[in-house]
Amino acid sequence: MRSDLPFYLHYASRCGGPILELACGTGRVIVPLAEAGYQVTGLDLSEEMLAVCRASVSEHGLSDRVTLIHGDMSSYRLAGNDYALACVPLRSFSHLFTQQDQIDCLRCTADHLRSGGTLIVDAFAPFFKVLSQEHEGEDIRRREFEMSNGNSVVQWERFIRNDLVRQILHFRFRFEERLPSGELVSMMEVPLDMRYTFRYELQLLFEKSGFEVMDVFRDYDRNPFDGTGEILMVGRKAD
C-alpha cells in the first residue's frame, strides 16, 4: 500500500523533523520520509520486521537519516524528546488491545514530542455490519498480487468473531500461492486480531493524554470524517 504516503509527506513538510514512526514495520513509510530529507526514528516490536526495514534503509542509502529501535509502542523511552511529528500509520494502533495500552502509547509519545508537536493516528472506523455479525463468516477474496518468480498470491479474509466486551475483532487470513496454471503451491493461514475504537473514544484518549485534536479525516485525501473509512486523527501536543 502506498496511497497514504502523500498524506504523511504533507504533514512532514508542515511540521519538519525529526519524525518518530511507531510500529514502523518493514519501512514502508520510513523510507519515503527519509528520501525526502527528514531524520526519522522507527520503533517496532518485531525484530524480524526491523531486519527487513534495516536492509531496505541500507539499500536506499539512508542509514545516516534513519534510527531503528526495537521496542513496545505502549512503553518506550528514547534518548530524544524533541520530535516535531509522530505517527502510527495503517491501523497499527488497533494492535493495542486494551484502553490502558492505548493511553500509555499516547502519553509516551507526548513525552517525546516537542511543545506543539503533531501526532497522527490511523485507526479504522468500526464497520457496523461486522460488529453485528453473530456467526463466523465466509471467506472473502481480498486481493491478488504477482510474485517475482511468476507465481501469484491470493489473499482471503474470514471473520471469526467479535468480542463486544473488549472491542476486539478476530479474523483469519489465508494466503494461497499458485502457479500460472492455477495449481496450488503453498498455503498459509494467519490469525489477525484488531481492537476497534470509536471516533469520540479516540478523541477522549488523545485529550486525556495531553493532545488537542486538530483534525479528523476519513481518508488520505483529507476529507472530513463521516463515520466511514479511516479515522485519521491529527493532534497537537498541548503547551
C-alpha positions in Angstrom: 0.0 0.0 0.0 1.3 3.4 -0.9 -1.8 5.6 -1.0 -1.1 7.1 2.4 2.4 8.3 1.6 1.5 11.7 0.2 -0.6 12.3 3.4 2.4 11.7 5.7 4.8 13.6 3.4 2.3 16.6 3.5 2.4 16.6 7.3 6.2 16.2 7.3 6.5 19.3 5.1 4.3 21.2 7.5 5.9 20.0 10.8 9.5 19.4 9.8 11.7 16.9 11.6 12.8 14.9 13.4 10.0 12.4 12.9 9.0 9.3 15.0 7.1 6.4 13.5 5.6 3.8 15.8 5.1 0.3 14.5 7.3 1.1 11.6 7.3 -2.5 10.2 9.4 -3.0 7.1 9.9 0.7 6.4 7.1 1.3 4.0 6.7 4.9 5.4 10.1 5.5 6.8 12.0 5.1 3.5 10.0 7.8 1.6 10.2 10.2 4.6 14.0 9.7 4.8 14.3 10.1 1.0 12.5 13.4 1.4 15.4 14.5 3.7 13.9 14.0 7.2 15.6 12.4 10.1 13.4 9.5 11.1 13.3 7.2 14.1 11.3 4.0 13.7 10.2 1.7 16.6 8.7 -1.8 16.2 8.1 -4.8 18.5 9.1 -7.3 15.8 12.9 -7.9 15.3 12.0 -9.7 12.0 10.3 -6.6 10.7 13.1 -4.4 11.8 15.6 -6.6 10.0 13.7 -6.1 6.7 13.4 -2.4 7.4 17.1 -2.1 8.1 18.0 -3.8 4.9 15.7 -1.6 2.9 17.1 1.6 4.5 20.6 0.4 3.7 19.7 -0.5 0.2 18.4 3.0 -0.4 21.5 4.6 1.2 19.6 6.2 4.0 21.3 4.8 7.1 22.5 8.2 8.1 18.9 9.5 8.3 17.2 6.6 10.0 17.4 5.2 13.5 15.6 1.9 14.2 14.7 0.8 17.7 13.3 -2.5 19.0 10.5 -1.7 21.5 6.9 -1.7 22.5 4.9 1.4 21.4 3.0 1.4 24.7 6.1 1.6 26.9 9.2 3.0 25.3 11.9 5.5 26.3 14.1 7.1 23.7 17.0 9.5 24.1 15.3 12.4 22.3 12.2 14.3 23.3 12.2 16.9 20.6 10.3 15.2 17.7 8.2 17.5 15.6 5.9 14.8 14.2 5.0 11.3 15.4 2.7 8.9 13.5 1.1 5.4 13.9 0.2 4.6 10.3 -2.1 1.9 8.7 -4.2 0.9 11.7 -1.3 -0.3 13.8 -2.8 1.4 16.8 -5.5 -1.3 16.6 -3.0 -3.8 17.8 -3.0 -2.3 21.3 -5.7 -4.5 22.8 -6.6 -2.5 26.0 -7.6 1.1 26.5 -4.7 1.4 29.1 -2.2 0.3 26.5 -3.6 2.9 24.1 -3.3 5.7 26.8 0.2 4.5 27.7 1.2 4.8 24.0 -0.2 8.2 23.6 1.4 9.5 26.8 4.7 8.0 25.9 4.5 9.8 22.5 3.6 13.1 24.1 6.7 12.8 26.3 8.8 12.5 23.1 7.3 15.4 21.2 8.3 19.0 21.5 5.7 21.5 22.7 3.2 22.0 19.8 4.4 18.8 18.1 1.9 16.8 16.0 0.7 13.2 16.4 -1.2 11.3 13.7 -3.0 8.0 14.5 -4.7 6.0 11.7 -7.4 3.7 13.1 -10.4 2.3 11.2 -14.0 3.4 11.6 -15.8 0.4 13.1 -18.0 -1.2 10.4 -21.3 -1.9 12.0 -22.2 -4.7 9.6 -19.3 -6.7 11.0 -20.0 -5.6 14.6 -23.5 -7.0 14.4 -22.4 -10.3 12.9 -23.0 -13.2 15.3 -21.6 -16.1 13.4 -18.3 -16.9 11.6 -18.4 -15.6 8.1 -17.4 -16.9 4.7 -14.0 -16.5 3.0 -13.8 -13.2 1.2 -11.2 -12.7 -1.6 -9.4 -9.5 -0.8 -6.6 -9.2 -3.4 -4.2 -11.0 -5.7 -0.6 -10.0 -6.5 2.2 -11.3 -8.6 5.5 -12.6 -7.1 8.9 -12.2 -8.6 9.0 -15.9 -9.5 5.9 -15.5 -11.7 3.6 -17.2 -9.3 0.6 -15.3 -7.9 -0.7 -15.0 -4.3 -4.3 -14.7 -3.4 -5.4 -13.3 -0.1 -8.6 -14.4 1.6 -10.2 -13.0 4.7 -12.6 -14.6 7.1 -14.5 -13.0 10.0 -14.3 -15.3 13.1 -16.0 -13.4 15.9 -16.4 -10.1 17.6 -15.6 -9.7 21.3 -18.1 -7.0 22.2 -16.8 -6.5 25.7 -13.1 -6.0 24.8 -13.9 -4.4 21.4 -11.7 -6.8 19.5 -12.5 -8.3 16.1 -11.0 -11.7 15.3 -10.2 -12.5 11.7 -8.2 -15.2 9.8 -6.3 -14.5 6.7 -5.3 -17.2 4.2 -2.6 -16.8 1.6 -2.5 -19.1 -1.4 0.5 -19.2 -3.7 -0.4 -20.6 -7.1 1.4 -21.4 -10.4 0.4 -19.5 -13.6 -1.6 -22.7 -14.4 -3.6 -22.2 -11.2 -2.1 -25.1 -9.3 -1.8 -24.6 -5.6 1.9 -24.4 -4.4 1.5 -23.5 -0.8 -1.0 -22.1 1.7 -0.6 -20.2 5.0 -3.2 -19.1 7.5 -2.6 -16.2 9.8 -4.9 -15.0 12.7 -5.4 -11.3 13.0 -7.0 -9.5 16.0 -7.8 -5.8 16.0 -9.2 -3.6 18.6 -11.8 -1.1 17.3 -12.0 2.4 18.7 -14.8 4.8 18.1 -14.2 8.3 16.9 -15.1 10.2 20.1 -13.5 7.5 22.2 -10.2 8.1 20.4 -10.6 11.8 20.8 -11.1 11.4 24.6 -7.9 9.2 24.7 -6.0 12.0 22.9 -7.3 14.7 25.2 -6.6 12.5 28.3 -3.0 12.1 27.1 -2.2 15.7 26.6 -3.2 16.4 23.0 -5.6 18.8 21.4 -7.4 17.3 18.4 -6.9 19.5 15.3 -8.5 17.4 12.5 -10.2 14.1 11.9 -10.3 12.8 8.3 -11.9 9.8 6.7 -9.2 9.2 4.0 -5.8 10.2 2.9 -7.2 13.0 0.7 -8.0 14.8 4.0 -11.8 14.6 3.5 -13.7 15.2 6.8 -14.6 12.2 8.8 -18.1 11.0 8.1 -18.3 7.7 10.0 -16.8 5.6 7.3 -13.3 4.6 6.1 -10.4 5.5 8.3 -10.3 7.6 11.5 -7.2 9.7 10.8 -6.8 11.8 13.9 -4.4 14.6 14.0 -3.5 16.1 17.4 -1.3 18.8 18.7 0.7 18.4 21.9 -0.7 20.9 24.4 1.7 23.6 25.6 
